[in-house]
Amino acid sequence: MGDYIIRATAANKQIRAFAATTRDLVEHARSIHNTSPVATAALGRLLTAGGMMGAMMKGEKDILTLQIQGSGPLKGLCVTADSKANVKGYVYNPNVIMQPNYLGKLDVGAAIDTGVLSVTKDLGLKEPYSSQVALTTSEIAEDLTYYFASSEQVPSAVALGVLMNKDNTVAQAGGFIIQLMPFAEEEVISKLEKSVEKITSITSMLESGMTPEDILEQVLGDVGFEITDRIPTQFACNCSKERVSKALISLGKKEMNELIQEGKEIEINCHFCSSHYKFSVEELKELYRFVK
C-alpha cells in the first residue's frame, strides 16, 4: 500500500483531522538528496506536514511553501506542496552528522537550532498569503503547532516522525494534524487533550502496524470520528527542461549573453529533485532569441 493521507471530522465537525503515512516519499527524498539520518528526519517531518497542509487547501492550483531557516548546521530546509498532496523539498546542508540527543533519538532540534518558520500560501490571488513565526523547539511538529495557534488562531495538535533503519534507509514516516474548530465545546476539548497526551511516538504506532485510520481511531475514538477522504501523497517535482529554459530567458540579455560568450555547455540542477538539465551553446543562442 502506498503513502496516503486520511482526512476526517470528529465530534459533529467540532474537530478536523489529518493522518498520514509517508515512508515511501521520505525514502525517495533521502535517496535523491543523499541525506544524513538527522537531515532525513528533519526533511521527512516537514514533507509529511507539507502533504497534510497541502490537502487542507481547496484550489486546484493552490501552492503551499514551508521554509525553515536555522542557525544550526542543517542551515534550513524548504518544502512545497499542492492541494493534491504532491510534495517536494530539500535540505540546505544534507550531510550534517549529529550526536543523538539525551533520549538516544535523532537530534533535529540541535541540527536546526534557533530560527524562523515561514509559511506561504499562493491561492491565486494578487499576493500570496505569508506568515513567519520564531521556532519554539526546532523539532518541527511543535513549531507548526505554534504557527497554527499564533498565525491562523486554530488550536492544533501536530505529531510528525521519521524512524530510520540501521542501514540509514527510512523504516517509517508519518504524522497527524488535529485541529479544533472555533465552536468546539469544553467537553470535546478536554477529551481530545487527554487522548493526545497518551500518544508517545507516532513512529512507534506506525512500526506496530497501525494505519492512519488506526491512529485517528486511537486519538479520536472517544468523540466519534468520520473519515471523509483518502488522498494519495507522493514526492513529485514539476521541473522540466522547458521550465528551466523559461528561467534562463528571464535572466535578461546581459546575463544570457555572458553565458553564451563563455562558449561552454552549462548544467542547471533542480534543488527539489536533483534533476540535471544541460544546455549547449547552440541551445543558449536559440533561447537568446526569446529574451526581451
C-alpha positions as a printed Julia matrix, in Angstrom:
292×3 Matrix{Float64}:
   0.0    0.0     0.0
   1.43   3.39   -0.99
   1.61   6.58    1.02
  -1.67   8.32    1.75
  -3.43  10.87    3.94
  -6.74  10.39    5.73
  -8.98  13.43    6.19
 -11.65  13.19    8.89
 -14.03  15.15   11.08
 -15.0   14.35   14.66
 -17.43  15.39   17.39
 -20.05  16.64   14.92
 -17.44  18.59   12.95
 -16.04  20.34   16.02
 -12.69  18.73   15.11
 -10.96  18.26   11.77
  -8.11  15.81   11.48
  -5.47  14.53    9.08
  -3.21  11.5     9.47
  -0.56  10.31    7.04
   1.85   7.51    6.31
   4.75   8.78    4.19
   7.56   6.22    4.28
   7.93   5.88    0.5
   8.07   9.6    -0.27
  10.54  10.28    2.57
  12.75   7.4     1.41
  12.61   8.8    -2.12
  13.72  12.2    -0.82
  16.54  10.54    1.14
  17.78   8.63   -1.89
  17.81  11.56   -4.35
  19.36  14.04   -1.88
  21.64  11.5    -0.15
  20.7   12.97    3.22
  22.27  12.0     6.54
  19.94  10.4     9.13
  19.23  13.66   11.01
  18.7   15.54    7.72
  16.34  12.78    6.55
  14.38  13.04    9.8
  14.05  16.83    9.51
  13.1   16.77    5.83
  10.76  13.81    6.32
   8.86  15.6     9.08
   8.43  18.75    7.0
   7.45  16.78    3.87
   4.8   14.92    5.89
   3.44  18.18    7.3
   3.52  19.72    3.83
   1.43  16.9     2.39
  -1.25  17.24    5.07
  -1.28  21.05    4.93
  -1.43  20.91    1.14
  -4.51  18.69    1.44
  -6.14  21.43    3.54
  -6.15  23.77    0.52
  -9.11  23.77   -1.85
  -7.98  25.33   -5.15
  -6.63  23.19   -7.98
  -3.61  25.47   -8.41
  -3.02  26.38   -4.76
   0.6   26.02   -3.64
   1.96  25.87   -0.1
   5.6   26.58    0.79
   7.1   25.74    4.18
  10.56  27.13    4.81
  12.73  26.82    7.91
  15.87  28.87    8.37
  18.01  27.95   11.35
  21.31  28.84   12.97
  22.33  25.17   13.33
  24.47  23.09   10.95
  21.45  21.99    8.9
  21.02  25.69    7.9
  17.42  25.16    6.85
  15.0   23.31    4.61
  12.24  24.02    2.13
   9.13  22.06    1.15
   6.34  22.88   -1.28
   3.02  21.07   -1.71
  -0.1   21.35   -3.82
  -3.73  20.67   -2.95
  -3.41  17.09   -4.24
  -0.74  16.35   -1.6
   2.11  16.21   -4.09
   5.19  17.36   -2.18
   8.83  18.1    -2.85
  11.62  19.5    -0.73
  15.29  19.77    0.08
  17.7   20.46    2.95
  20.26  23.25    2.68
  23.03  21.09    4.18
  22.1   17.42    3.63
  25.31  15.89    5.02
  25.03  17.0     8.66
  26.06  14.39   11.22
  24.83  14.94   14.79
  25.19  13.01   18.03
  21.86  11.57   19.24
  20.05  13.61   21.91
  19.8   12.57   25.55
  16.94  10.2    24.66
  19.08   8.49   22.03
  17.0    9.94   19.2
  18.0   11.93   16.12
  18.56  15.49   17.32
  16.62  17.51   14.76
  16.24  20.42   17.2
  20.01  20.85   17.58
  20.58  20.42   13.83
  18.2   23.3    13.09
  18.73  25.31   16.32
  17.17  28.78   16.62
  15.46  30.35   13.63
  12.19  31.05   11.88
   9.4   29.12   10.14
   7.82  30.78    7.11
   4.52  29.6     5.64
   3.44  30.92    2.24
   0.17  30.07    0.52
  -0.27  31.01   -3.13
  -4.03  30.83   -3.56
  -4.14  32.53   -6.97
  -4.78  35.98   -5.53
  -2.75  39.1    -6.33
  -0.39  38.47   -3.44
   0.42  35.17   -1.7
  -0.51  34.91    1.99
   2.7   34.72    4.03
   3.36  34.36    7.75
   6.54  33.93    9.78
   6.98  32.72   13.36
  10.0   32.09   15.55
  10.9   28.43   16.06
   9.95  27.16   19.51
  11.73  23.78   19.82
  13.02  23.4    16.22
  11.62  19.85   16.28
   9.14  20.96   13.56
   5.89  19.47   14.95
   5.85  21.84   17.93
   6.83  24.74   15.68
   3.86  24.06   13.42
   1.59  23.78   16.46
   2.74  27.26   17.46
   2.27  28.54   13.9
  -1.34  27.32   13.74
  -2.15  28.89   17.12
  -0.44  32.25   16.54
  -0.91  32.87   12.8
  -4.15  31.05   12.0
  -5.72  31.14   15.51
  -6.5   27.42   15.24
  -5.62  25.3    18.31
  -3.89  22.23   16.9
  -2.04  19.07   17.88
   0.73  18.15   15.45
   2.77  14.94   15.57
   5.46  14.09   13.0
   8.04  11.34   12.95
  10.66   9.51   10.89
  12.2    6.21   12.0
  15.44   5.1    10.36
  16.75   1.58    9.71
  20.31   0.66   10.7
  21.36   0.97    7.04
  20.06   4.59    7.12
  17.06   3.9     4.9
  13.63   5.01    6.12
  11.71   2.44    8.19
   8.61   4.52    8.97
   7.39   8.07    8.46
   4.1    9.79    9.1
   2.15  12.11   11.33
  -1.13  13.73   12.2
  -2.64  17.21   12.5
  -5.76  17.57   14.66
  -7.49  20.94   14.87
 -10.29  22.37   16.99
 -12.95  24.45   15.31
 -13.95  27.79   16.96
 -17.24  26.33   18.23
 -15.66  23.28   19.92
 -17.24  22.53   23.31
 -15.19  22.3    26.51
 -16.06  18.62   26.96
 -14.75  17.8    23.49
 -11.59  19.82   24.07
 -10.95  18.02   27.37
 -11.4   14.55   25.82
  -9.1   15.42   22.92
  -6.39  16.77   25.22
  -6.43  13.54   27.26
  -6.21  11.39   24.12
  -3.31  13.39   22.65
  -1.4   13.25   25.96
  -1.38   9.44   25.75
   0.43   9.45   22.38
   4.11   8.71   22.99
   5.53   8.33   19.48
   3.95   8.45   16.03
   6.7    6.22   14.6
   6.14   3.53   17.25
   2.47   3.48   16.28
   3.37   3.05   12.61
   6.05   0.47   13.44
   3.46  -1.58   15.32
   1.44  -1.78   12.1
  -1.08   0.97   12.76
  -2.53   2.72    9.71
  -3.55   6.4     9.59
  -7.11   5.17   10.19
  -5.97   3.28   13.31
  -4.09   6.33   14.58
  -7.15   8.58   14.27
  -9.28   5.87   15.89
  -6.93   5.89   18.89
  -6.84   9.69   19.15
 -10.46  10.48   18.27
 -12.34   7.3    19.15
 -13.81   8.81   22.32
 -15.5   11.65   20.44
 -16.58   9.72   17.35
 -14.95  10.44   14.01
 -15.85  10.08   10.36
 -13.35   9.63    7.53
 -14.22  11.99    4.67
 -11.36  11.41    2.24
  -8.35   9.24    1.46
  -5.71  11.12   -0.52
  -2.6    9.56   -2.12
   0.56  11.54   -1.35
   3.89  11.37   -3.14
   7.18  13.15   -3.75
   6.64  14.85   -7.11
   8.61  17.63   -8.81
   7.21  19.58  -11.76
  10.57  20.78  -13.07
  11.34  20.25  -16.77
  13.8   21.47  -19.39
  11.06  23.77  -20.7
  10.6   25.4   -17.28
  14.36  25.79  -16.85
  14.52  27.33  -20.34
  11.96  29.93  -19.32
  14.02  30.7   -16.21
  17.12  31.22  -18.38
  15.2   33.53  -20.72
  14.08  35.58  -17.71
  17.74  36.3   -16.81
  17.82  39.07  -19.41
  20.09  39.84  -22.37
  23.21  40.8   -20.4
  23.46  37.58  -18.36
  22.38  35.34  -21.23
  24.99  36.92  -23.48
  27.68  36.34  -20.86
  26.76  32.63  -20.71
  26.97  32.37  -24.5
  30.32  34.21  -24.66
  31.85  31.73  -22.24
  31.45  29.17  -25.03
  30.74  26.24  -22.7
  27.85  23.88  -22.09
  26.05  24.78  -18.85
  24.3   22.48  -16.37
  21.45  23.57  -14.11
  20.36  21.39  -11.2
  16.92  21.34   -9.56
  17.17  21.89   -5.78
  13.99  19.9    -5.18
  14.6   16.68   -7.1
  18.29  16.85   -8.12
  17.48  16.55  -11.84
  20.2   17.88  -14.16
  19.5   19.96  -17.25
  22.27  20.63  -19.78
  22.25  23.4   -22.38
  24.74  23.59  -25.24
  25.98  26.93  -26.54
  23.72  26.46  -29.58
  20.71  25.92  -27.32
  21.58  29.07  -25.36
  21.79  31.03  -28.62
  18.36  29.72  -29.6
  16.9   30.78  -26.24
  18.55  34.21  -26.57
  16.19  34.93  -29.47
  13.28  34.99  -26.99
  14.92  37.29  -24.43
  13.16  40.64  -24.2
